[in-house]
Amino acid sequence: MIEKKTVCQIVDEWLEGKDYFLVEVTVSPDDKIVVEIDHAEGVWIEDCVELSRYIESKLNREEEDYELEVGSAGIGQPFKVLQQYYIHIGQEVEVLTKDGRKLAGILKDADEEKFTVAVQKKVKLEGANVRNCKKRTKPLLMSK
């Protein structure tokens, strides 16, 4: 079986000097290798092909057959590594809370322990005695 550690080392070699970062490597018991990378400006297919060829050049199919898939951490997928939070600061994100509520807001900050999302709270006001109404942003502090 191909070791995950070996694949991670190969990917790290390829990443050296590039603005890409590793999101996840999985290796199944039947040697299906899945590598997810990300970049602040998106992932280009040409770079996925280049990384795939690099990995293939370092592994020996004669010794162990494997299936290899290299791609980006997909849109709409949960963030898995801290760098993903960093590159999305200032952008709209969706948060699924532990109690199952889905919130949308602007990612304001993130560190190893928590992240902050500013969400708008909608309030229904009734009555003719309302003086004015304006948007207000309330930060939501979430721990990872």
Buried (B, 14 or more C-beta within 10 A) or exposed (E): EBEEEBBBEBBEEBBEEEEBBBBEBEBEEEBEBBBBBBBEEEBEEEBBEBBBEBBBEBBEEEEEEBEBEBBBBEEEEEBBBBBBBBBBBEEEBEBEEEEEEEBEBBBBBBEEEEBBBBBEEEEEEEEEEEEEEEEEEEEBEEEE
